[in-house]
Amino acid sequence: MIDWTYYPDGHISSPEGTTVLYSQIQKKYRIEPIKDWNQDSKSFYYDGEEDELKNRLTNIAKSSKENIRKYSIIKNEQEMISIYGNGDVNGRLNKAAGKLHLYANNLIDYVDLDWGNYQRNIILNKEYSNKVIIRINTHSDIFYK
């Protein structure tokens, strides 16, 4: 049996925290990394030998955050968008074609892992509905700087 109740600061699975979206340090192929894995944005094994780029989300920024009460994207110290829940909502950030995409889910499954530990075998029959509370801050000083 394994049991633990603590994750170190900055750990990808920590129950709370803050992080930047992009790392200022880019790793290079076959050079010893000088940053933690959670701040990486590329796997040379999966993504090829080209050096890491500055505009890719870090592992911790793009990882799913489960059972959240609040998940926020902040710019210039102001919340741009937030997801709220009672521990029943998951949030995840992705970047595709140069645009950020925020996903909010009530149900999440890891069927591709097929490891059993995170696989929930959720089967949706016909229709599914639920709710997620999202707050968008439309202050002009955030969007028009």
Phi, psi and omega per residue, in radians:
M1 nan 2.468 3.056
I2 -2.101 2.335 3.141
D3 -2.479 2.325 3.052
W4 -2.653 2.736 -3.102
T5 -2.276 0.201 -3.030
Y6 -2.467 2.417 2.970
Y7 -2.094 2.459 3.099
P8 -1.122 2.747 3.072
D9 -0.950 2.363 3.100
G10 1.438 -0.015 3.124
H11 -1.185 2.510 -3.068
I12 -1.065 -0.402 -3.121
S13 -1.866 0.161 -3.101
S14 -1.060 2.556 -3.069
P15 -1.229 -0.286 3.050
E16 -2.742 2.809 3.117
G17 2.788 -3.137 3.068
T18 -2.352 2.684 3.114
T19 -2.696 2.788 3.017
V20 -1.436 2.772 -3.136
L21 -1.387 -0.598 -3.036
Y22 -2.199 2.521 3.096
S23 -1.529 2.489 3.072
Q24 -1.491 -0.171 3.135
I25 -1.922 2.113 3.138
Q26 -1.811 2.266 3.124
K27 -1.428 2.716 -3.113
K28 -2.111 2.574 -3.104
Y29 -1.057 2.316 3.114
R30 1.106 0.366 3.028
I31 -2.028 2.352 -3.115
E32 -0.985 2.242 -3.120
P33 -1.200 2.558 3.141
I34 -1.990 0.261 3.098
K35 -2.369 2.869 3.122
D36 -1.251 2.691 -3.120
W37 -1.006 -0.634 -3.113
N38 -1.103 -0.348 3.104
Q39 -1.647 -0.033 3.043
D40 -1.227 2.704 3.063
S41 -2.205 0.114 -3.080
K42 -2.654 2.537 2.995
S43 -1.936 2.103 3.114
F44 -1.130 -0.515 3.127
Y45 -1.133 -0.822 -3.090
Y46 -1.542 -0.559 -2.955
D47 -1.930 0.124 3.098
G48 1.649 3.089 -2.987
E49 -1.584 -0.091 3.135
E50 -1.133 2.603 -3.135
D51 -1.068 2.716 3.088
E52 -1.112 2.566 3.130
L53 -1.869 2.675 -3.090
K54 -1.225 -0.417 -2.996
N55 -1.706 0.361 3.091
R56 -1.816 2.447 3.129
L57 -1.114 2.502 3.085
T58 -1.279 2.822 3.126
N59 -0.985 -0.747 -3.106
I60 -1.239 -0.588 -3.141
A61 -1.230 -0.586 -3.085
K62 -1.683 -0.014 3.141
S63 -1.355 2.598 3.114
S64 -1.165 2.415 3.052
K65 -1.955 2.004 -3.032
E66 -1.739 2.776 3.035
N67 0.973 0.775 -3.021
I68 -1.485 2.721 2.946
R69 -1.824 -0.595 3.092
K70 -2.681 2.360 3.113
Y71 -2.352 2.073 -3.033
S72 -2.240 2.562 2.952
I73 -1.871 2.196 -2.999
I74 -2.092 2.371 3.059
K75 -2.337 2.342 -3.126
N76 0.907 0.720 3.088
E77 1.128 0.307 3.081
Q78 -2.177 2.413 3.104
E79 -1.175 2.222 3.075
M80 -1.583 -0.800 3.140
I81 -2.607 2.483 3.135
S82 -2.396 2.542 3.024
I83 -1.934 2.384 3.130
Y84 -2.085 2.539 3.093
G85 -2.735 3.101 3.076
N86 -1.993 0.764 -3.061
G87 1.381 0.197 -3.084
D88 -2.023 0.214 -3.068
V89 -2.218 2.573 3.089
N90 -2.105 2.533 3.102
G91 -2.248 2.544 3.109
R92 -2.645 2.449 3.131
L93 -1.902 2.429 3.111
N94 -2.402 2.736 3.072
K95 -2.233 2.186 3.124
A96 -2.474 2.393 -3.135
A97 0.901 0.650 3.084
G98 1.358 0.093 -3.115
K99 -2.074 2.481 3.078
L100 -1.428 2.413 3.098
H101 -2.167 2.224 3.118
L102 -1.864 2.168 3.125
Y103 -1.885 2.352 3.056
A104 -2.211 2.207 -3.064
N105 -2.337 2.590 2.990
N106 -1.627 -0.454 3.116
L107 -2.207 2.412 3.101
I108 -2.496 2.432 -3.115
D109 -2.384 2.659 -3.141
Y110 -2.060 1.024 -3.063
V111 -1.120 -0.507 -3.118
D112 -1.214 -0.423 3.118
L113 -1.209 -0.747 -3.134
D114 0.914 0.629 3.116
W115 -1.680 -0.314 -3.131
G116 1.606 -0.548 -3.080
N117 -1.327 -0.595 3.109
Y118 -1.953 -0.160 -3.124
Q119 -1.316 2.159 -3.081
R120 -1.837 -0.170 -3.139
N121 0.938 0.811 3.111
I122 -1.301 2.182 3.099
I123 -2.096 2.084 3.128
L124 -1.651 2.128 3.112
N125 -1.696 2.117 3.089
K126 1.011 -1.788 -3.042
E127 -1.862 2.626 3.094
Y128 -2.417 2.394 3.037
S129 -2.510 2.635 3.106
N130 -2.885 -2.986 3.136
K131 -2.440 2.646 3.049
V132 -2.354 2.337 3.121
I133 -1.626 2.165 -3.141
I134 -2.166 2.321 3.089
R135 -2.029 2.185 3.115
I136 -1.942 2.188 3.132
N137 -1.585 2.003 -3.072
T138 -1.815 0.400 3.102
H139 -1.030 2.270 -3.070
S140 -1.116 -0.461 -3.113
D141 -1.226 -0.316 3.074
I142 -1.440 -0.817 -2.989
F143 -1.482 -0.340 -3.021
Y144 -2.015 0.373 3.077
K145 -1.487 nan nan
